[in-house]
């Protein structure tokens, strides 16, 4: 970075900022807090970093013609879910540079989808992949390497190769999760990561921040989390898939139970795509609940030993 004194450069490195992407992902306030650099200097450094990344096409320029955005979106990367029906719901697969959130009750296929895409992301683009690895952030101890091995074998992939390209990070607290994300850039770059999975996004926060008195701080932390994920997706141009829990709401008019995603308006306004999963006998139904460019619709998929697939 031009005109950056050696002292400031040393402070950045000592605070764990190893690249310009790290600076842009964290933002000027977090940069100041982590490094001890003044807020004015942090803002200067941030502006320098984002201007350089704009100039080389890593992040969008501040002002751009809609035609240029349209051309860029036609080339955006996507990975297959393993199900053609599910891919069609998403407009061709799970999109890079965005956050795709799937939510539903236990057993609706959220974690099975996560395991499946850990395999499909490693395929070439002609087969629904991105020739890259996956970073699986596990907050509920649900990652199972033997499940990856089974899915890989049944999809004619070498389990040992597939497993070797998946980096697993187990988060034990919300603070630990935030630390993992702050250190993720070097893992993304060094391991050719094309997919980040967060399974699940809200579990740790729900268990740590109990009661109405803790609600405001919980929502602030969740807001920071989801926006950090978005900046990671956009800065590294990768796919981000998060799972979310549900809250049940009695429907007093009909005596039924309806479900909504946990996390309140934070997730509702921050996830790019929101997909609700539910059971239907042996099958699963995925419903597009919120999207800037897809209609609200639903499809049927199922889960077997090979992961997420279309029904027979």
C-alpha positions as CSV (number, residue, x, y, z in Angstrom):
1,X,0.0,0.0,0.0
2,X,1.4,3.4,-1.0
3,X,2.7,5.9,1.6
4,X,2.0,3.5,4.5
5,X,4.6,4.1,7.3
6,X,6.5,1.0,8.5
7,X,5.1,1.5,12.0
8,X,1.5,1.2,10.8
9,X,2.4,-1.7,8.5
10,X,3.9,-3.6,11.5
11,X,0.8,-2.9,13.6
12,X,-1.4,-4.3,10.9
13,X,0.6,-7.5,10.5
14,X,0.8,-8.0,14.3
15,X,-3.0,-7.7,14.5
16,X,-3.4,-10.4,11.9
17,X,-4.1,-8.3,8.8
18,X,-2.2,-10.2,6.2
19,X,-3.8,-8.8,3.1
20,X,-5.8,-5.9,1.8
21,X,-8.8,-8.3,1.7
22,X,-8.6,-8.7,5.5
23,X,-8.8,-4.9,5.9
24,X,-11.8,-4.6,3.7
25,X,-13.6,-7.5,5.3
26,X,-13.1,-6.1,8.8
27,X,-13.8,-2.5,8.1
28,X,-12.2,0.6,9.6
29,X,-13.7,0.4,13.1
30,X,-12.6,-3.2,13.7
31,X,-9.3,-2.4,12.2
32,X,-8.7,0.3,14.7
33,X,-9.9,-1.8,17.6
34,X,-7.8,-4.8,16.7
35,X,-4.6,-3.0,15.8
36,X,-4.6,0.0,18.1
37,X,-4.3,2.3,15.1
38,X,-6.2,5.6,15.4
39,X,-9.6,5.8,13.8
40,X,-8.4,8.5,11.3
41,X,-5.5,6.3,10.2
42,X,-7.7,3.2,10.1
43,X,-10.1,5.0,7.8
44,X,-7.3,6.2,5.6
45,X,-5.9,2.6,5.4
46,X,-9.3,1.2,4.6
47,X,-10.0,3.7,1.9
48,X,-6.6,2.9,0.3
49,X,-7.3,-0.8,0.5
50,X,-10.7,-0.7,-1.0
51,X,-9.7,1.7,-3.8
52,X,-6.9,-0.7,-4.8
53,X,-9.2,-3.7,-4.8
54,X,-11.6,-1.8,-6.9
55,X,-8.9,-0.9,-9.4
56,X,-8.0,-4.5,-10.0
57,X,-11.6,-5.8,-10.1
58,X,-11.7,-7.7,-6.9
59,X,-14.6,-5.6,-5.5
60,X,-17.2,-3.6,-7.4
61,X,-16.3,0.0,-8.2
62,X,-18.3,2.6,-6.3
63,X,-20.0,3.8,-9.5
64,X,-20.6,1.4,-12.3
65,X,-23.1,1.2,-15.2
66,X,-25.9,-1.3,-14.9
67,X,-24.9,-2.9,-18.2
68,X,-21.5,-3.8,-16.7
69,X,-23.2,-5.3,-13.6
70,X,-25.5,-7.3,-15.9
71,X,-22.6,-8.7,-17.9
72,X,-20.8,-9.6,-14.7
73,X,-23.8,-11.3,-13.2
74,X,-24.1,-13.5,-16.3
75,X,-20.7,-14.9,-15.5
76,X,-21.2,-15.3,-11.7
77,X,-20.1,-18.7,-10.3
78,X,-22.6,-21.2,-8.9
79,X,-22.3,-24.7,-7.4
80,X,-24.8,-27.5,-7.7
81,X,-26.8,-28.7,-4.7
82,X,-26.8,-32.2,-6.1
83,X,-30.5,-31.9,-7.2
84,X,-31.5,-30.4,-10.5
85,X,-34.8,-29.4,-9.0
86,X,-33.0,-27.5,-6.2
87,X,-30.6,-26.0,-8.6
88,X,-33.5,-24.7,-10.7
89,X,-35.1,-23.1,-7.7
90,X,-31.9,-21.2,-7.1
91,X,-31.5,-20.2,-10.8
92,X,-28.7,-22.7,-11.6
93,X,-27.2,-23.5,-8.2
94,X,-25.9,-21.7,-5.1
95,X,-24.5,-18.4,-6.1
96,X,-21.1,-16.9,-5.3
97,X,-20.8,-13.3,-3.9
98,X,-23.9,-13.8,-1.9
99,X,-25.3,-15.5,1.2
100,X,-27.7,-18.3,0.8
101,X,-29.6,-19.2,4.0
102,X,-31.5,-22.4,4.4
103,X,-33.7,-22.9,7.5
104,X,-36.1,-25.6,8.7
105,X,-36.8,-28.0,11.5
106,X,-34.5,-30.8,12.6
107,X,-34.3,-33.5,9.9
108,X,-35.3,-31.4,6.9
109,X,-32.0,-31.8,5.1
110,X,-30.0,-28.7,6.1
111,X,-26.9,-30.5,7.2
112,X,-27.2,-33.1,4.4
113,X,-27.2,-30.2,1.9
114,X,-24.1,-28.9,3.5
115,X,-22.3,-32.2,3.3
116,X,-23.4,-32.7,-0.3
117,X,-22.1,-29.3,-1.5
118,X,-18.7,-30.0,0.1
119,X,-18.4,-32.6,-2.5
120,X,-20.0,-30.9,-5.5
121,X,-17.9,-27.7,-5.1
122,X,-14.8,-29.8,-5.8
123,X,-16.1,-30.9,-9.2
124,X,-15.2,-29.0,-12.4
125,X,-17.6,-26.3,-13.7
126,X,-19.1,-28.7,-16.4
127,X,-20.3,-30.9,-13.5
128,X,-21.6,-28.2,-11.2
129,X,-18.5,-27.4,-9.2
130,X,-15.8,-24.7,-8.9
131,X,-12.6,-26.9,-8.7
132,X,-12.2,-25.6,-5.1
133,X,-12.3,-26.6,-1.5
134,X,-14.7,-26.0,1.3
135,X,-14.4,-24.4,4.7
136,X,-17.0,-26.0,7.0
137,X,-17.6,-24.0,10.2
138,X,-19.4,-26.4,12.6
139,X,-21.2,-24.9,15.6
140,X,-23.4,-27.9,16.5
141,X,-21.0,-30.8,16.1
142,X,-22.8,-32.1,13.0
143,X,-20.0,-32.5,10.5
144,X,-19.3,-36.1,9.8
145,X,-16.3,-37.1,7.6
146,X,-17.8,-40.6,7.1
147,X,-20.9,-39.0,5.5
148,X,-18.6,-37.1,3.1
149,X,-16.8,-40.3,2.3
150,X,-20.1,-42.1,1.5
151,X,-21.4,-39.2,-0.7
152,X,-18.1,-39.0,-2.5
153,X,-17.9,-42.8,-3.2
154,X,-21.5,-42.9,-4.5
155,X,-20.7,-39.9,-6.8
156,X,-17.6,-41.6,-8.2
157,X,-15.2,-39.4,-6.4
158,X,-12.1,-40.4,-4.3
159,X,-13.1,-39.9,-0.7
160,X,-9.6,-39.2,0.5
161,X,-9.1,-36.5,-2.1
162,X,-12.5,-34.9,-1.3
163,X,-11.9,-35.0,2.5
164,X,-8.4,-33.5,2.1
165,X,-10.0,-30.4,0.4
166,X,-12.4,-29.7,3.3
167,X,-11.1,-27.6,6.1
168,X,-13.2,-28.0,9.3
169,X,-13.4,-25.4,12.0
170,X,-15.4,-26.2,15.2
171,X,-16.7,-23.1,16.9
172,X,-17.3,-23.5,20.7
173,X,-18.7,-20.0,21.4
174,X,-19.9,-17.0,19.6
175,X,-16.6,-15.2,20.3
176,X,-14.7,-18.2,18.9
177,X,-16.9,-18.2,15.8
178,X,-16.1,-14.5,15.2
179,X,-12.4,-15.3,15.7
180,X,-12.6,-18.1,13.1
181,X,-14.2,-15.7,10.6
182,X,-11.5,-13.0,11.3
183,X,-8.8,-15.5,10.4
184,X,-10.6,-17.1,7.4
185,X,-8.9,-15.1,4.6
186,X,-5.6,-16.8,4.9
187,X,-7.3,-20.2,4.8
188,X,-9.4,-19.2,1.8
189,X,-6.3,-18.1,-0.1
190,X,-4.0,-20.9,0.9
191,X,-6.5,-23.8,0.3
192,X,-8.3,-22.5,-2.8
193,X,-11.6,-22.3,-0.8
194,X,-14.6,-21.7,-3.0
195,X,-17.3,-22.4,-0.4
196,X,-17.9,-21.4,3.2
197,X,-20.5,-23.3,5.2
198,X,-21.7,-22.1,8.6
199,X,-23.8,-24.8,10.2
200,X,-25.6,-23.2,12.1
201,X,-25.4,-19.4,12.1
202,X,-27.4,-18.7,15.3
203,X,-27.1,-21.7,17.6
204,X,-24.3,-20.3,19.7
205,X,-25.9,-16.9,20.1
206,X,-29.2,-18.4,21.1
207,X,-27.6,-20.5,23.8
208,X,-25.4,-17.6,25.2
209,X,-27.7,-14.6,25.0
210,X,-30.8,-15.5,27.0
211,X,-33.7,-13.3,27.8
212,X,-34.9,-10.0,26.6
213,X,-32.2,-8.1,28.5
214,X,-29.6,-9.8,26.2
215,X,-31.6,-9.4,23.0
216,X,-30.1,-6.1,21.8
217,X,-26.4,-7.2,22.2
218,X,-27.2,-10.6,20.5
219,X,-28.7,-8.8,17.5
220,X,-25.8,-6.5,17.3
221,X,-23.4,-9.4,17.3
222,X,-25.5,-11.3,14.7
223,X,-25.6,-8.2,12.5
224,X,-21.8,-8.0,12.6
225,X,-21.5,-11.7,11.8
226,X,-23.8,-11.7,8.8
227,X,-22.2,-8.6,7.3
228,X,-18.7,-10.1,7.8
229,X,-19.9,-13.2,5.9
230,X,-21.2,-11.0,3.1
231,X,-17.9,-9.1,2.8
232,X,-16.0,-12.4,2.7
233,X,-18.3,-13.7,0.0
234,X,-17.9,-10.5,-2.1
235,X,-14.2,-9.9,-1.5
236,X,-13.1,-13.5,-2.2
237,X,-15.9,-14.1,-4.8
238,X,-17.0,-17.4,-3.1
239,X,-20.2,-19.2,-2.2
240,X,-21.5,-18.8,1.4
241,X,-24.1,-21.2,2.7
242,X,-25.6,-20.8,6.2
243,X,-28.1,-22.9,8.0
244,X,-30.5,-21.4,10.5
245,X,-32.9,-22.7,13.1
246,X,-36.6,-22.0,13.3
247,X,-39.0,-20.6,15.8
248,X,-42.5,-22.1,16.0
249,X,-45.5,-19.8,16.1
250,X,-49.0,-21.1,16.9
251,X,-51.6,-20.2,14.3
252,X,-54.5,-19.3,16.6
253,X,-57.0,-19.1,13.7
254,X,-56.5,-22.7,12.6
255,X,-54.7,-24.4,15.4
256,X,-51.7,-25.1,13.3
257,X,-48.0,-24.4,13.9
258,X,-46.1,-22.2,11.5
259,X,-42.4,-21.6,11.4
260,X,-40.1,-18.7,10.9
261,X,-36.4,-18.4,10.7
262,X,-34.6,-17.5,14.0
263,X,-32.6,-14.3,14.2
264,X,-35.3,-11.8,13.5
265,X,-34.9,-9.0,11.0
266,X,-31.1,-9.3,11.1
267,X,-31.2,-12.4,8.9
268,X,-34.3,-11.4,7.1
269,X,-32.7,-8.3,5.7
270,X,-29.1,-9.6,5.3
271,X,-29.3,-13.0,3.6
272,X,-29.4,-12.7,-0.2
273,X,-31.5,-15.8,-0.7
274,X,-33.7,-17.5,2.0
275,X,-34.9,-21.0,1.5
276,X,-37.3,-22.8,3.8
277,X,-37.0,-26.6,4.1
278,X,-39.8,-28.9,5.3
279,X,-40.6,-32.6,5.3
280,X,-43.1,-34.3,3.1
281,X,-43.2,-38.0,3.8
282,X,-39.9,-39.4,2.5
283,X,-39.2,-36.3,0.4
284,X,-38.3,-32.7,1.3
285,X,-39.7,-29.5,0.0
286,X,-37.6,-26.4,-0.5
287,X,-39.4,-23.1,-0.8
288,X,-37.8,-19.9,-2.0
289,X,-39.0,-17.4,0.6
290,X,-36.9,-14.3,-0.3
291,X,-34.8,-13.5,-3.3
292,X,-34.0,-10.3,-5.2
293,X,-34.5,-12.1,-8.6
294,X,-36.4,-15.3,-8.1
295,X,-40.2,-15.8,-7.7
296,X,-41.5,-17.4,-4.5
297,X,-41.8,-21.0,-5.5
298,X,-41.1,-24.5,-4.2
299,X,-39.6,-27.8,-5.4
300,X,-39.3,-31.4,-4.2
301,X,-36.0,-33.1,-3.4
302,X,-34.9,-36.0,-1.4
303,X,-31.9,-37.3,0.6
304,X,-30.3,-40.7,0.2
305,X,-26.8,-42.2,0.8
306,X,-25.4,-40.1,-2.1
307,X,-26.7,-36.9,-0.5
308,X,-29.2,-34.4,-1.9
309,X,-30.8,-35.7,-5.1
310,X,-34.0,-35.5,-7.1
311,X,-36.8,-37.9,-6.2
312,X,-37.0,-41.1,-8.2
